[in-house]
């Protein structure tokens, strides 16, 4: 499938646009894989649709055995968990849902949400701040965008934030110390 065909199929007025969330999710993802030239889900232990999870904090009624009480729409071990919503729906709700799935899915470094018109890639690397990378459906017409999205499959590290939480904290501490020193110097000059 070519990018322009994909965009035409999934945009408002396109043949697949009106599919509900459930009917559209897997078809959209398969089409996206074909546009990006990446493998489609085919391994229930590593890369699949509808990966069952026990949400963080859940247990069975008897408190002993965990239960499956959620499903990540798509999961690729060590790369991403992906949740779909119908076009125009709240992607923040999809992200909250993925956050509850993250631990049982071995903390994938990328949490991806999509309503088929937008794709948001939220970084979830340990020790770094979360960043959000947004892509609109029509952005897929650009080769650079397709190459960037393909890195979800081939090189998730390409999305790692440039600075760690520690570096950000140390920078803030240095700035605060500099401000404090300047204030002390001003107070000394007035005395």
Secondary structure, 3 states (H helix, E strand, C coil): CCHHHHHHHHCCCCCCCCCCHHHHHHHHHHHHHHHHCCCCCCECCCEEEEEEECCCCCCCCCCCCCCCCEEEEEEECCCEEEEECCCCCCHHHHHHHHHHHHHHHCCCCEEEEECCCEEEEEECCCCECCCEEEEEHHHHHCHHHHHHHHHHHHCHHHHCCCCEHHHHHHHHHHHHHHHHHHHHHHHHHHC
